[in-house]
């Protein structure tokens, strides 16, 4: 029920599954297994998979930490959006990529829950997209030494509040990797 006209398709948005981002991530292997399954399901359903890749001083372009983790592979023709800000829409071509494919609904997975995932969820909803967070396919690192909650609490809290998120003419919510719908008209 997106507010974007003629945007009936869905996409799986895979955020920052990079070696340096996931080096110490909470439940890393399980999350990556579920993301891998989602990617394969999306491809099988003809649903666009869009990869987002962050760069920064800690993740310089083309460096080893900047690379997508070896467990996942970008498929031929799948768009990769490069970003420098938390919200994957900010100063990137993500909106153009989605508009060109008629995408109005996003299924979101990746890292980090309390940074780029959360920023992109909100950025998408405010721009008119329907947004589903895959509740067991996002993760973060342990920042509790700096006063943050534990990674488990960060993931649980994000799932809790996103499950109750709403906006006029748009839908939001969570679903597990096993139950999330990856199709949609013209996916």
C-alpha positions in Angstrom: 0.0 0.0 0.0 3.0 2.3 -0.7 2.3 6.0 -1.4 4.6 5.8 -4.4 2.6 5.6 -7.7 3.1 2.7 -10.0 5.5 1.0 -7.6 4.0 -2.5 -7.1 7.2 -4.5 -6.9 9.2 -5.6 -3.9 13.0 -5.7 -3.3 15.2 -7.4 -0.7 17.5 -4.7 0.6 20.7 -6.2 2.1 22.5 -3.6 4.1 26.3 -3.5 4.8 27.1 -7.2 5.0 30.7 -6.4 4.8 33.7 -8.1 6.4 34.6 -5.2 8.6 31.0 -4.5 9.7 30.3 -8.1 10.6 33.7 -9.0 12.2 32.3 -9.1 15.7 28.6 -9.1 15.0 26.0 -10.7 17.3 24.9 -14.1 16.0 26.8 -13.5 12.9 26.7 -16.9 11.3 23.0 -17.5 11.9 22.1 -14.1 10.6 24.3 -14.6 7.5 22.7 -18.0 6.9 19.2 -16.5 7.0 20.3 -13.6 4.7 21.7 -16.1 2.3 18.4 -18.1 2.3 16.5 -14.8 1.7 18.7 -13.9 -1.2 18.2 -17.3 -2.8 14.4 -17.1 -2.2 14.3 -13.6 -3.7 16.2 -14.7 -6.8 14.0 -17.7 -7.2 10.8 -15.5 -6.9 12.2 -13.0 -9.4 12.4 -10.3 -6.7 15.1 -7.7 -7.0 18.0 -8.0 -4.5 19.7 -4.7 -3.8 23.0 -4.6 -2.0 24.1 -1.6 0.1 27.8 -1.2 0.8 29.1 1.4 3.3 32.5 3.2 3.0 34.2 5.3 5.7 37.6 6.0 7.2 37.3 2.5 8.8 35.9 0.9 5.6 38.0 2.4 2.8 36.7 1.6 -0.7 38.1 -1.6 -2.1 39.8 -2.6 1.2 39.4 -6.0 2.7 37.0 -4.8 5.5 34.9 -3.0 2.8 34.2 -6.2 0.8 31.0 -8.2 1.0 31.5 -11.2 3.3 32.6 -14.3 1.5 29.5 -16.2 2.5 27.3 -14.0 0.3 27.7 -13.2 -3.4 26.2 -10.3 -5.4 24.5 -11.8 -8.4 25.0 -10.7 -11.9 23.0 -7.6 -12.7 22.0 -7.1 -9.0 22.4 -3.4 -8.1 25.0 -2.3 -5.5 24.4 1.0 -3.8 27.5 2.7 -2.3 26.9 5.0 0.7 28.7 7.1 3.3 25.8 7.8 5.6 23.6 5.6 7.8 20.5 6.1 5.7 21.1 4.2 2.4 19.0 6.9 0.6 21.2 9.8 1.6 23.5 11.0 -1.2 23.1 7.7 -3.1 21.3 6.4 -6.2 19.1 4.0 -4.2 15.9 5.9 -5.0 16.7 5.9 -8.7 17.5 2.1 -8.6 14.2 1.4 -6.9 12.1 3.7 -9.1 13.6 2.3 -12.3 12.3 -1.2 -11.2 8.9 0.0 -9.9 9.7 -1.0 -6.3 7.5 0.4 -3.5 8.0 -2.3 -0.9 11.3 -3.1 0.8 12.3 -6.2 2.8 15.3 -5.2 4.9 18.1 -7.3 6.3 21.8 -6.7 7.3 23.9 -4.6 9.6 24.2 -2.7 11.9 20.8 -2.8 13.6 21.3 0.3 15.6 22.9 2.4 12.9 22.5 1.8 9.1 19.5 -0.6 9.3 17.5 1.6 11.6 18.4 4.8 9.6 17.4 3.1 6.4 14.1 1.8 7.8 13.0 5.2 8.8 14.4 6.8 5.6 12.4 4.4 3.5 9.1 4.8 5.4 9.3 8.6 5.3 9.9 8.5 1.6 6.7 6.5 1.0 7.9 2.9 1.0 6.3 -0.1 2.7 9.0 -1.6 4.9 9.3 -5.0 6.5 12.3 -5.7 8.8 13.4 -9.3 8.8 13.4 -9.8 12.5 16.0 -12.6 12.6 18.2 -11.3 9.7 19.8 -8.2 11.2 22.6 -7.8 13.7 25.0 -5.4 15.3 28.3 -5.3 17.3 28.6 -5.1 21.1 28.8 -1.4 22.0 27.9 -1.9 25.7 31.3 -0.7 26.8 30.2 2.8 25.5 26.8 2.6 27.3 24.7 0.9 24.6 22.4 -2.0 25.5 23.7 -5.5 24.6 23.4 -6.6 21.0 20.5 -9.0 21.8 18.6 -6.1 23.5 19.3 -3.8 20.5 17.9 -6.4 18.1 14.9 -7.2 20.3 14.1 -3.5 20.8 14.3 -2.7 17.1 12.1 -5.6 16.3 9.6 -4.5 19.0 9.2 -0.9 17.9 9.3 -1.6 14.2 6.5 -4.1 14.7 4.3 -1.1 15.8 5.6 1.4 13.3 3.0 3.0 11.0 2.5 6.0 8.7 -0.4 7.2 6.5 -0.8 5.1 3.4 2.3 2.9 4.2 2.8 -0.3 6.0 5.7 -1.3 8.3 6.3 -4.4 10.4 8.5 -7.4 11.0 8.6 -11.0 9.9 11.0 -13.8 10.4 13.2 -15.0 7.5 11.0 -18.1 7.2 7.7 -16.2 7.1 8.5 -13.0 5.1 6.8 -12.5 1.8 9.4 -11.7 -0.9 7.0 -11.4 -3.8 4.7 -8.7 -4.9 3.1 -7.6 -8.1 5.8 -7.6 -10.7 8.4 -8.3 -8.1 
